[in-house]
Amino acid sequence: MDTAKDRLLKIINEIPEQEVDKILDFAEYLKAKRDKRMSEDLTKASESSLDFWDNDIDDEVWNNV
């Protein structure tokens, strides 16, 4: 059975170049959207880990180092 990628590649190979540009634009849009979501997820993860260090006890210890 063909995968979705196989079917897409077959279609790309059969259509005129100007149609391929449209598919490329859409694929780049999807990639940018995924990359942005991944970046936002990493930012949220790093912010939540910073909360661990934001407390009065650790602040006082580090102030005296």
PyMOL CGO cylinders between C-alpha atoms (Angstrom):
from pymol import cmd
from pymol.cgo import CYLINDER

trace = [
    CYLINDER, 0.00, 0.00, 0.00, 1.29, 3.45, -0.87, 0.3, 1, 1, 1, 1, 1, 1,
    CYLINDER, 1.29, 3.45, -0.87, 1.93, 5.87, 1.94, 0.3, 1, 1, 1, 1, 1, 1,
    CYLINDER, 1.93, 5.87, 1.94, 0.61, 9.41, 1.80, 0.3, 1, 1, 1, 1, 1, 1,
    CYLINDER, 0.61, 9.41, 1.80, 4.13, 10.59, 0.90, 0.3, 1, 1, 1, 1, 1, 1,
    CYLINDER, 4.13, 10.59, 0.90, 4.31, 8.13, -1.97, 0.3, 1, 1, 1, 1, 1, 1,
    CYLINDER, 4.31, 8.13, -1.97, 0.95, 9.30, -3.30, 0.3, 1, 1, 1, 1, 1, 1,
    CYLINDER, 0.95, 9.30, -3.30, 1.98, 12.94, -2.97, 0.3, 1, 1, 1, 1, 1, 1,
    CYLINDER, 1.98, 12.94, -2.97, 5.27, 12.38, -4.78, 0.3, 1, 1, 1, 1, 1, 1,
    CYLINDER, 5.27, 12.38, -4.78, 3.40, 10.61, -7.58, 0.3, 1, 1, 1, 1, 1, 1,
    CYLINDER, 3.40, 10.61, -7.58, 1.04, 13.57, -7.95, 0.3, 1, 1, 1, 1, 1, 1,
    CYLINDER, 1.04, 13.57, -7.95, 3.93, 16.04, -7.87, 0.3, 1, 1, 1, 1, 1, 1,
    CYLINDER, 3.93, 16.04, -7.87, 5.68, 14.13, -10.65, 0.3, 1, 1, 1, 1, 1, 1,
    CYLINDER, 5.68, 14.13, -10.65, 2.54, 14.26, -12.81, 0.3, 1, 1, 1, 1, 1, 1,
    CYLINDER, 2.54, 14.26, -12.81, 1.53, 17.91, -12.56, 0.3, 1, 1, 1, 1, 1, 1,
    CYLINDER, 1.53, 17.91, -12.56, 2.92, 21.02, -14.30, 0.3, 1, 1, 1, 1, 1, 1,
    CYLINDER, 2.92, 21.02, -14.30, 5.68, 23.01, -12.60, 0.3, 1, 1, 1, 1, 1, 1,
    CYLINDER, 5.68, 23.01, -12.60, 3.41, 25.96, -11.73, 0.3, 1, 1, 1, 1, 1, 1,
    CYLINDER, 3.41, 25.96, -11.73, 1.19, 23.60, -9.73, 0.3, 1, 1, 1, 1, 1, 1,
    CYLINDER, 1.19, 23.60, -9.73, 4.24, 22.21, -7.92, 0.3, 1, 1, 1, 1, 1, 1,
    CYLINDER, 4.24, 22.21, -7.92, 5.01, 25.77, -6.77, 0.3, 1, 1, 1, 1, 1, 1,
    CYLINDER, 5.01, 25.77, -6.77, 1.58, 25.92, -5.11, 0.3, 1, 1, 1, 1, 1, 1,
    CYLINDER, 1.58, 25.92, -5.11, 2.19, 22.63, -3.32, 0.3, 1, 1, 1, 1, 1, 1,
    CYLINDER, 2.19, 22.63, -3.32, 5.62, 23.86, -2.22, 0.3, 1, 1, 1, 1, 1, 1,
    CYLINDER, 5.62, 23.86, -2.22, 4.12, 27.09, -0.85, 0.3, 1, 1, 1, 1, 1, 1,
    CYLINDER, 4.12, 27.09, -0.85, 1.58, 25.11, 1.16, 0.3, 1, 1, 1, 1, 1, 1,
    CYLINDER, 1.58, 25.11, 1.16, 4.21, 22.64, 2.42, 0.3, 1, 1, 1, 1, 1, 1,
    CYLINDER, 4.21, 22.64, 2.42, 6.44, 25.53, 3.52, 0.3, 1, 1, 1, 1, 1, 1,
    CYLINDER, 6.44, 25.53, 3.52, 3.47, 27.11, 5.30, 0.3, 1, 1, 1, 1, 1, 1,
    CYLINDER, 3.47, 27.11, 5.30, 2.79, 23.86, 7.17, 0.3, 1, 1, 1, 1, 1, 1,
    CYLINDER, 2.79, 23.86, 7.17, 6.46, 23.53, 8.11, 0.3, 1, 1, 1, 1, 1, 1,
    CYLINDER, 6.46, 23.53, 8.11, 6.63, 27.12, 9.39, 0.3, 1, 1, 1, 1, 1, 1,
    CYLINDER, 6.63, 27.12, 9.39, 3.47, 26.55, 11.40, 0.3, 1, 1, 1, 1, 1, 1,
    CYLINDER, 3.47, 26.55, 11.40, 4.95, 23.35, 12.92, 0.3, 1, 1, 1, 1, 1, 1,
    CYLINDER, 4.95, 23.35, 12.92, 8.27, 25.06, 13.65, 0.3, 1, 1, 1, 1, 1, 1,
    CYLINDER, 8.27, 25.06, 13.65, 6.50, 27.96, 15.35, 0.3, 1, 1, 1, 1, 1, 1,
    CYLINDER, 6.50, 27.96, 15.35, 4.45, 25.59, 17.49, 0.3, 1, 1, 1, 1, 1, 1,
    CYLINDER, 4.45, 25.59, 17.49, 7.60, 23.67, 18.44, 0.3, 1, 1, 1, 1, 1, 1,
    CYLINDER, 7.60, 23.67, 18.44, 9.37, 26.90, 19.35, 0.3, 1, 1, 1, 1, 1, 1,
    CYLINDER, 9.37, 26.90, 19.35, 6.41, 28.00, 21.48, 0.3, 1, 1, 1, 1, 1, 1,
    CYLINDER, 6.41, 28.00, 21.48, 6.38, 24.60, 23.23, 0.3, 1, 1, 1, 1, 1, 1,
    CYLINDER, 6.38, 24.60, 23.23, 10.11, 24.87, 24.00, 0.3, 1, 1, 1, 1, 1, 1,
    CYLINDER, 10.11, 24.87, 24.00, 9.63, 28.39, 25.32, 0.3, 1, 1, 1, 1, 1, 1,
    CYLINDER, 9.63, 28.39, 25.32, 6.82, 27.24, 27.61, 0.3, 1, 1, 1, 1, 1, 1,
    CYLINDER, 6.82, 27.24, 27.61, 8.93, 24.32, 28.84, 0.3, 1, 1, 1, 1, 1, 1,
    CYLINDER, 8.93, 24.32, 28.84, 11.89, 26.55, 29.61, 0.3, 1, 1, 1, 1, 1, 1,
    CYLINDER, 11.89, 26.55, 29.61, 9.68, 29.08, 31.39, 0.3, 1, 1, 1, 1, 1, 1,
    CYLINDER, 9.68, 29.08, 31.39, 8.14, 26.40, 33.57, 0.3, 1, 1, 1, 1, 1, 1,
    CYLINDER, 8.14, 26.40, 33.57, 11.58, 25.09, 34.53, 0.3, 1, 1, 1, 1, 1, 1,
    CYLINDER, 11.58, 25.09, 34.53, 12.65, 28.61, 35.51, 0.3, 1, 1, 1, 1, 1, 1,
    CYLINDER, 12.65, 28.61, 35.51, 9.80, 28.75, 38.01, 0.3, 1, 1, 1, 1, 1, 1,
    CYLINDER, 9.80, 28.75, 38.01, 11.56, 26.02, 39.98, 0.3, 1, 1, 1, 1, 1, 1,
    CYLINDER, 11.56, 26.02, 39.98, 14.49, 28.34, 40.67, 0.3, 1, 1, 1, 1, 1, 1,
    CYLINDER, 14.49, 28.34, 40.67, 12.40, 31.39, 41.47, 0.3, 1, 1, 1, 1, 1, 1,
    CYLINDER, 12.40, 31.39, 41.47, 11.98, 31.11, 45.23, 0.3, 1, 1, 1, 1, 1, 1,
    CYLINDER, 11.98, 31.11, 45.23, 13.12, 33.05, 48.28, 0.3, 1, 1, 1, 1, 1, 1,
    CYLINDER, 13.12, 33.05, 48.28, 15.33, 30.29, 49.73, 0.3, 1, 1, 1, 1, 1, 1,
    CYLINDER, 15.33, 30.29, 49.73, 17.43, 29.85, 46.61, 0.3, 1, 1, 1, 1, 1, 1,
    CYLINDER, 17.43, 29.85, 46.61, 17.58, 33.61, 46.09, 0.3, 1, 1, 1, 1, 1, 1,
    CYLINDER, 17.58, 33.61, 46.09, 19.03, 34.08, 49.57, 0.3, 1, 1, 1, 1, 1, 1,
    CYLINDER, 19.03, 34.08, 49.57, 21.57, 31.27, 49.12, 0.3, 1, 1, 1, 1, 1, 1,
    CYLINDER, 21.57, 31.27, 49.12, 22.77, 32.65, 45.78, 0.3, 1, 1, 1, 1, 1, 1,
    CYLINDER, 22.77, 32.65, 45.78, 22.94, 36.19, 47.18, 0.3, 1, 1, 1, 1, 1, 1,
    CYLINDER, 22.94, 36.19, 47.18, 25.47, 34.95, 49.73, 0.3, 1, 1, 1, 1, 1, 1,
    CYLINDER, 25.47, 34.95, 49.73, 27.68, 33.03, 47.29, 0.3, 1, 1, 1, 1, 1, 1,
]
cmd.load_cgo(trace, "trace")
